[in-house]
Amino acid sequence: MKIKFARLLFSVILAFLLIPGLQSQTANGTCESSVPFCGSNSYTFPGGVNTGNAQPGPDYGCLSTTPNPAWYYLQIGASGTLIITMSSTPSYDIDFICWGPFSSPTGACQSGLTAGNIVSCSYSGSSTETCTIPNAISGEFYILLITNYSNQPCLITFSQTNYGAPGSGTSNCNIVFKCSVVALAPDPSICDPSTNSYSLTGNIEFSNPPSSGTLIVTDQTAVPPVSQTFNAPFSSPQPYTFLNIPCDGVQHSVNAVFSDSTGCSLVEKYNAPPPECPTATIKGGGTICDYPGATASMMIALTGAPPFDFTYAINGVPQPPVLNYNSTTYNINTNVPGVYTVVSVSNAACTGTTNGSVSVVVNPLPVVTLNPFPPTCQNTLPFPLTGGSPAGGTYTGKNVTGGNYNPGAAGVGTDTVFYSYKDGNGCINSDTALIQVNANPVVSYVASASQICSGDSVHLILSSNIPLSTFSWTASSTSPNVSGYFSGLGVFINQQLTNSGSTVETVNYTLTAQALNCSSNPVTAVVTVNPVPLVTTAPMTASICSGSAVSKTFTSNVAGALYMDLYTLLR
């Protein structure tokens, strides 16, 4: 019956192909659209004419050209060797190539058809070709490409010709005649450490699907399970994608089933990526000075999927744990010295690893003192500041230049002087002291006279612009003939001066006022002391005649003295 049917089919097809101007086409002209075959059944199809070349990408081995391609695949049923014989009617040149083994029928179409996967190939001029698949393993897939090199209308027939022979294998006919899910090709991604999840992609490859219902693919091991549903009509291969599956590192089962053909299903297993356990690495730390508010900074860098629970320790003493932390960096600012480590970290997936150790050193500030400054006076020249300890620091402040203080520039009032010192650790401390600038008094006087005669007294009254000033004076003369002067203290000067000489002499009083430890600029009061002249006369004639002139000669010890004489007339 099969032979008669085959002959009748051949006659019909051949007559159809011989209609003038008609070119045959093949539905399975690409690897992705390849159709299954199986067993010892003989398969006959019209060879393509002017249908183009096979798709680019695969390694076609011995085939220099690939005209009019027809793609098929088979799944090994029983392990063993398979011999597939191909021929054309009429006898025209056909060629073939076979690749394998693969885990799915069309999963290798994009990148698996390589030179290393070529099982058998022929580019002869014959109309009969033989493909041998040695040592095939049950469940494996092989892809067969047959080309019509002649580009002539013909029927191409192929079948397994060693079926039932010792050592021969078989092919799975369920995928040819029944609804069959032949491959799922689950392909998990790596685990995303930021979410501790992965995605799963694949292609559901099937044959003879039902015409209605749904196709449901489910990862049954995922927690919770994830699934994707596709509605009729169905086309193989059917891509599927699952997102955000928790990484768990266990073997998962993926099931695909048609709702209107519940026996048409397949379960495949794959290994999920292991969970990305979190890590906690501490960085930073350093040395600080014990300034108010000064802190050392450190950071705990976290990887993995938040939230995190972690604990750090100071000198081995665990601190309160940080729970449900949702960021990937945790900052610590502290002035507590010690060695900081992370002792534990975990997230919902697993307990992670810790790394790193940082130290915080807090150096004390140097003890700095500045002794109080004694009051100074406005007319004091700039002077170096002292009294800071430890030595070697720096004096600063208003009216301070190069460590010298300038009272004249400061004026009357109070200034603050700063003394700063940096120690060998680079830590700076300072102290302050006030410096008081007092005004200098201005001395003045009132004299009873600026000239006196020898033997008279001089009277001076001293005063100052600053109340409660005290006064001192020094008295001097350039001549030894003057006496009666002396230096002293007080507001009044009362001195009787004597000039024993014959020339005018002076006494210099240098006056000074003191107030608040400040002295005035000296003021000099000059007192002139005139000598008292001594007069002598030469003897004069005791009597003269009337009408005669009388003369008298005066002399004095003081040059330029004026003379006056009194005469008495006696009768």
Helices and strands as residue ranges (DSSP letters): H 2-17, G 31-33, E 35-36, E 43-46, E 69-75, E 80-89, E 95-102, G 115-117, E 118-122, E 128-136, E 141-147, E 155-160, H 174-177, E 180-183, E 187-188, E 197-207, E 214-219, E 226-231, E 238-246, E 251-258, E 261-271, E 279-284, E 286-289, E 296-303, E 308-314, E 317-318, E 322-325, E 329-334, E 338-346, E 353-355, E 357-363, E 369-370, E 376-377, E 383-384, E 388-389, E 394-397, E 400-401, E 404-405, H 407-410, E 413-422, E 428-438, E 443-447, E 451-453, E 457-464, E 470-477, E 482-483, E 488-489, E 492-496, E 498-499, E 505-515, E 518-519, E 523-530, E 535-537, E 554-556
